[in-house]
């Protein structure tokens, strides 16, 4: 029995395939066709799939999203979302690069910061190794329909001091966007990349993003993903990293929008002495559903990983956290820890948390844990006894709960932006600003 949703995507692909970037490249056409064939065979994941047990994507499957081929936005649309201070900025409107809204500062020799569409047009061989599918149905859809994205390549020894801001603006209702970001960092490189998704009109769009990161020997890459699309939007994203010996990779995932948001974040240690930090905050209210799935593969010895995720859930919102750390048999002297803490602000909010450790080596130091709770009544009583009104006391404790995650963001402009966004969701925000 054919699935109408799958048939719809197959028909959409046939209608737009000639207008997709790299349409004349035989290897890319083959990759798209193979990805689409896998999607047709597998369809969308269901709650019968273990990795999707707590998250249904039926709402995405039912809606007839149209492939977004172009979009326009005024400079005023992008201005409120710019990072403070000097930064490289690539703006994408409905998934397509908008050079008029973008700005690149002078780059050091050996650095490439551009759109994936330009690379496919001018130097497609640079992109070919990073456009293969892998990771399930949504990744296959991304490969089939990939429209644009960022391409960042750093030659050995290149350091980019200013952050690279990838700003994705969605302007239309009912549009599907499939961006692919590629970050290839050579040995002894350094960069900070901010990947931000914003909905401008409050419409119900669908973003299906994939970001692939290769960190060379002794590279230092910090990746910050900020998702703040409209409360009617759907957002599915995968961040896939591979680390060479001695490299450090930091991932900040900040999920504050969308009716349904799913983030799959993974890294693999392909050399000794790698380090990684996964740091995340998800805030949801109403009937929002937010899901983080993480995986850290300690495949080499002497690796260190730290994972910190916190969730704040109100109304009828639901949170999901599934964190998996795998210590392979040759990964001796591994040091890994994982923590997920959740704050429920209403009786109807709920969370499913599954921290997991798989250890196949014997010389390791590993720990994990999770908590789910409400605001501390003793602390609330203490604040009220000092003359703090009830709403403000609750806001203070909620802010303090989130601040531990926010403070790990080293980029000042982004850290302040996230603090402002968190405070703006609170009923006593003006008084809270005065106290902090």
Beta strands, then each sheet from edge to edge (+ up, - down):
strand 1: 66-67
strand 2: 87-93
strand 3: 96-97
strand 4: 111-115
strand 5: 150-154
strand 6: 163-170
strand 7: 175-177
strand 8: 180-185
strand 9: 190-199
strand 10: 206-215
strand 11: 220-228
strand 12: 234-243
strand 13: 248-255
strand 14: 260-269
strand 15: 275-284
strand 16: 289-298
strand 17: 304-313
strand 18: 318-327
strand 19: 334-344
strand 20: 350-359
strand 21: 364-373
sheet 1: 1+ 7+ 10+ 8+ 5+ 4-
sheet 2: 1+ 7+ 10+ 12+ 14+ 16+ 18+ 20+
sheet 3: 3+ 2- 6- 9- 11- 13- 15- 17- 19- 21-
end
